Amino acid sequence: MYVRDARNRDEAWLLDRIEELGLDETAFRSRDYVIAVDQESNARVGFGRFRVHTGDPERCELTSIGVLENWRGQGVGAHVIERLLRNADIEEFDEVYALTPVPDYLAQFGFRPVDPGDLDERLQDRLEAKQAQNEAEIIPMVADPTRFRMPDRLRERFKTAHEAVAEEPPETESPEDFGIDPDEATYKYDTG
């Protein structure tokens, strides 16, 4: 398992997954994304976006972080966030924002809540737009990208991540599947 920058050929896959998961695709640019890839199957299993809001000063927001259902709980999202924060540090952002309905998840990585009134106008507008699209309350959070530390348990899970395949019970066919009413049907060799 590894995380890489998205490529142009990932664009259709990203747009489909963003829609599938009901995530934010505002001002979509595939080059803003990173993608988690299973090295054995080469399957793309998670992603996230590093979005820069231009202005003075520029602001950085992590958004559209998603992990495919069969890959959740294995540290994939944590490694996507780690890569995004590393990119923010490389770009010399002192603060990275996230507007999220799940603040507890980000809190384990050093994000802390921010009062909405302390956000600049661009992030306040984003907060209002995201809140209008979501039923859950959206919490603004901020982190220092240099202080990110991956919890050991998530690093270990990521090393052995694999797709969790749900077993479906075998299908059994019933008379109704063939249009037969078992209470009314008679059979050629019926002895009763």
C-alpha positions as CSV (number, residue, x, y, z in Angstrom):
1,M,0.0,0.0,0.0
2,Y,1.3,3.5,-0.9
3,V,0.0,7.0,-1.5
4,R,0.9,8.9,-4.6
5,D,0.0,12.1,-6.4
6,A,-3.0,11.8,-8.7
7,R,-2.4,11.7,-12.4
8,N,-4.6,12.9,-15.3
9,R,-5.8,9.4,-16.0
10,D,-7.2,9.2,-12.4
11,E,-9.7,12.0,-13.1
12,A,-12.7,9.9,-14.1
13,W,-12.1,7.5,-11.3
14,L,-11.8,10.4,-8.8
15,L,-15.0,12.1,-10.0
16,D,-17.0,8.8,-9.8
17,R,-15.8,8.1,-6.3
18,I,-16.4,11.7,-5.1
19,E,-20.0,11.4,-6.4
20,E,-20.4,7.9,-5.0
21,L,-19.3,9.1,-1.5
22,G,-21.1,12.4,-1.7
23,L,-18.0,14.5,-1.2
24,D,-17.2,18.0,-2.3
25,E,-16.1,18.4,-5.9
26,T,-16.1,22.2,-6.0
27,A,-13.4,23.6,-8.4
28,F,-12.2,20.0,-9.1
29,R,-8.6,19.6,-10.3
30,S,-7.2,16.1,-10.3
31,R,-3.7,17.5,-9.7
32,D,-4.8,18.6,-6.2
33,Y,-5.4,15.0,-5.1
34,V,-3.4,12.2,-3.7
35,I,-4.5,8.6,-4.1
36,A,-3.9,5.5,-1.9
37,V,-3.1,2.5,-4.1
38,D,-2.9,-1.2,-3.1
39,Q,0.4,-2.3,-4.6
40,E,-0.6,-6.0,-5.0
41,S,-3.8,-5.3,-7.1
42,N,-2.9,-1.8,-8.2
43,A,-6.4,-0.8,-7.1
44,R,-7.1,2.8,-6.0
45,V,-8.6,2.6,-2.6
46,G,-8.6,6.1,-1.1
47,F,-8.0,9.8,-1.9
48,G,-7.9,13.3,-0.6
49,R,-7.4,16.9,-1.8
50,F,-5.0,19.7,-0.9
51,R,-6.8,22.8,-2.0
52,V,-5.2,26.3,-1.9
53,H,-7.4,29.3,-1.6
54,T,-5.6,32.2,-3.2
55,G,-5.4,35.6,-1.7
56,D,-3.3,37.4,0.9
57,P,-2.5,35.3,2.7
58,E,-3.1,32.0,0.9
59,R,-5.0,29.4,2.9
60,C,-4.7,25.6,2.6
61,E,-7.7,23.3,3.1
62,L,-7.8,19.5,3.1
63,T,-11.1,18.3,1.6
64,S,-12.8,15.4,-0.2
65,I,-11.0,12.8,1.8
66,G,-12.5,9.4,1.1
67,V,-11.8,5.7,1.5
68,L,-13.6,2.9,-0.3
69,E,-15.9,1.0,2.0
70,N,-14.0,-2.3,1.9
71,W,-10.7,-0.6,2.8
72,R,-11.9,1.4,5.8
73,G,-10.5,1.0,9.3
74,Q,-7.0,0.0,8.0
75,G,-5.1,3.3,8.2
76,V,-5.7,4.3,4.5
77,G,-7.4,7.7,5.4
78,A,-4.6,8.4,7.9
79,H,-1.9,7.9,5.2
80,V,-3.8,10.1,2.7
81,I,-3.9,12.8,5.4
82,E,-0.2,12.4,6.2
83,R,0.7,12.9,2.5
84,L,-1.6,15.9,2.2
85,L,0.0,17.5,5.3
86,R,3.4,16.7,4.0
87,N,2.5,18.5,0.8
88,A,1.3,21.5,2.8
89,D,4.5,21.6,4.7
90,I,6.5,21.5,1.5
91,E,4.4,24.4,0.2
92,E,5.3,26.2,3.5
93,F,1.8,26.5,5.0
94,D,1.9,27.0,8.7
95,E,-1.8,26.1,9.1
96,V,-3.9,23.6,7.3
97,Y,-7.7,23.8,7.6
98,A,-10.4,21.2,7.3
99,L,-14.2,21.7,7.3
100,T,-15.6,18.4,8.5
101,P,-18.6,16.6,9.9
102,V,-16.3,14.1,11.7
103,P,-14.0,16.2,13.9
104,D,-13.0,13.3,16.1
105,Y,-11.3,11.6,13.2
106,L,-9.1,14.6,12.4
107,A,-8.5,15.3,16.1
108,Q,-6.4,12.2,16.4
109,F,-3.9,13.7,13.9
110,G,-3.5,17.0,15.7
111,F,-6.4,19.0,14.2
112,R,-8.2,21.3,16.7
113,P,-11.5,23.1,16.4
114,V,-11.6,26.7,15.3
115,D,-14.3,29.2,16.0
116,P,-16.1,30.0,12.7
117,G,-15.7,33.7,13.4
118,D,-11.9,33.3,13.4
119,L,-11.9,32.0,9.8
120,D,-11.1,34.4,7.0
121,E,-13.8,35.3,4.5
122,R,-12.9,32.6,1.9
123,L,-13.1,29.8,4.5
124,Q,-16.3,31.2,6.0
125,D,-17.8,31.1,2.6
126,R,-16.7,27.5,2.1
127,L,-18.1,26.6,5.5
128,E,-21.5,28.1,4.7
129,A,-21.5,26.3,1.3
130,K,-20.5,22.9,2.8
131,Q,-23.1,23.4,5.7
132,A,-25.8,24.0,3.1
133,Q,-25.0,20.7,1.4
134,N,-24.8,18.6,4.5
135,E,-27.3,17.6,7.2
136,A,-24.5,17.1,9.8
137,E,-22.9,20.0,11.4
138,I,-19.6,21.0,9.7
139,I,-16.8,21.8,12.2
140,P,-13.9,24.0,11.1
141,M,-10.5,22.6,12.2
142,V,-6.9,23.6,11.9
143,A,-3.5,21.8,12.3
144,D,0.2,22.6,12.0
145,P,1.5,20.3,9.3
146,T,4.9,20.0,11.0
147,R,3.3,18.6,14.1
148,F,1.5,15.7,12.5
149,R,2.3,12.3,13.9
150,M,0.9,9.0,12.6
151,P,-0.5,6.8,15.4
152,D,1.5,3.6,15.5
153,R,-1.7,1.5,15.3
154,L,-2.6,3.1,12.0
155,R,0.9,2.7,10.5
156,E,0.8,-1.0,11.3
157,R,-2.7,-1.5,9.9
158,F,-1.7,0.3,6.7
159,K,1.3,-2.1,6.2
160,T,-1.1,-5.1,6.1
161,A,-4.2,-3.5,4.6
162,H,-6.3,-5.7,2.3
163,E,-9.8,-5.5,0.9
164,A,-12.4,-6.7,3.2
165,V,-14.8,-8.8,1.1
166,A,-18.2,-9.3,2.7
167,E,-19.4,-12.9,2.2
168,E,-22.8,-13.1,0.8
169,P,-25.0,-16.0,1.8
170,P,-25.7,-18.5,-1.0
171,E,-28.9,-17.8,-2.8
172,T,-31.6,-20.4,-2.5
173,E,-34.3,-20.6,-5.1
174,S,-37.8,-20.8,-4.0
175,P,-40.9,-21.7,-6.0
176,E,-41.9,-18.1,-6.0
177,D,-38.8,-17.3,-8.0
178,F,-40.3,-19.4,-10.9
179,G,-43.8,-17.9,-10.5
180,I,-45.2,-20.8,-8.7
181,D,-47.6,-20.4,-5.8
182,P,-46.7,-23.3,-3.5
183,D,-50.1,-23.2,-1.8
184,E,-52.1,-23.6,-5.0
185,A,-49.7,-25.6,-7.2
186,T,-50.3,-29.3,-8.0
187,Y,-47.5,-31.5,-9.1
188,K,-47.5,-34.4,-11.5
189,Y,-46.5,-36.9,-8.9
190,D,-48.3,-35.3,-5.9
191,T,-49.5,-38.2,-3.6
192,G,-51.2,-36.1,-1.0
